[in-house]
Amino acid sequence: MSIQVKEVSKFYGKQKALDALSFEISDTEVVGFLGPNGAGKSTMMKIITGFLPQSSGDVFVNGLNVMEHSLEIRKQIGYLPEHNPLYLDLYVKEYLEYVAGIYKVGKNKKKRVDEMIELTGLGLEQKKKIGALSKGYRQRVGLAQALIHDPKVLILDEPTTGLDPNQLIEIRQLIKNIGKEKTVMFSTHIMQEVEAICERVLIINKGQLVADQASNNIHSIKESHVLDLQFTTDIPKHLLLNITGVERVAQGPDHCYYISAKSDIRAQVFQMAVDNQLIILEMKSQERSLEALFQELTKQ
């Protein structure tokens, strides 16, 4: 496992930011880390990167305990914090060379800097001062500095903040490509980011893990199926309520019915219609959005 978090809690005075949080992230896995503001996302990321000590519990990165091997772990992690700290008076290329020197990239420093400039699309901006860049390009500089030392693990806190739609697509693809070789954990408030990039989703609320799910099966976090039906005439609601697994039935206009069930009941509904000589004009299964699930799982 690249990252192991075991029963981690964090207190700020009497306020509990993390509450016995546990999860694991495998090698070359791209994981979205979601939660409302104040849920503890940034705190957890700072603990993993060694910038903040936990109050209790253990964190391991590539098998090393963060508390015991902080310096060694920082060599293996690339970190882009939420508030991207940059030296605004330095030129882009100058700054990346400076960061490469800190990480002791060595004699291949200039080659590595050129690779990062190309990878993050900073070629036309490399001779500009960072203070003259747009927010989107500053994020690219932040990504470049996080990758400059070729880390095994990448921790990105809101990496797409301030990017325009074209830049979003480019950075999404960049993160996906990076995830083929590295472990990537990133937080975001943009649900489309998760569905476009992530293989897995972790959702926390009030410092606790409320969901851990593969992104291609995210809609099974809450087992609830919604079915829209329209008949040629109104029907007795009990015919629908008597179907096994049906939880609620609401009637709408034009002989429409909205059913919430614990499982997919389309076959049973069809059989009920046949048995009662009813004609179904339309039967449509609704897919609940990740955003709706997020709101349900993190509601106060």
Secondary structure, DSSP 8 states (H G I E B T S, - for coil): --EEEEEEEEEETTEEEEEEEEEEE-TT-EEEEE--TTSSHHHHHHHHTTSS--SEEEEEETTEETTTSHHHHHHHEEEE-SS----TTSBHHHHHHHHHHHTT--TTHHHHHHHHHHHTT-GGGTTSBGGGS-HHHHHHHHHHHHHTT--SEEEEESTTTT--HHHHHHHHHHHHHHTTTSEEEEE-S-HHHHHHH-SEEEEEETTEEEEEEEGGGGGGSS--EEEEEEESS---THHHHTSTTEEEEEE-STTEEEEEESS--HHHHHHHHHHTT--EEEEEEE---HHHHHHHHH--
